Amino acid sequence: MGPPGGGRQPVTNRFLRHFNHVAFPELSDASMKLIFGKIFAAHLDMFFPPVMKAVLDPVCDASINIYKNCLKDLLPTPAKS
């Protein structure tokens, strides 16, 4: 495996063992809303009054919308041209 950016020095397995590779399948909107909703609900319970629970669904929907727009608009460099 060569290094990113087109350099010529090889990246050894001994060096690569110090890094983590994280991969996950594409999540559905319902799964993302459930995961983010649980995290945000716990944060609201700890730091905000109960009245703020009303913003949970709109903030979750807005966050998913922003994420999808980032995936669509912020393409990797080769795909931009």
Sequence and secondary structure as in RCSB ss.txt:
>XXXX:A:sequence
MGPPGGGRQPVTNRFLRHFNHVAFPELSDASMKLIFGKIFAAHLDMFFPPVMKAVLDPVCDASINIYKNCLKDLL
PTPAKS
>XXXX:A:secstr
   TTS SS   HHHHTTS         HHHHHHHHHHHHHHHHHHHS GGGGGGHHHHHHHHHHHHHHHHHHS 
 HHHH 
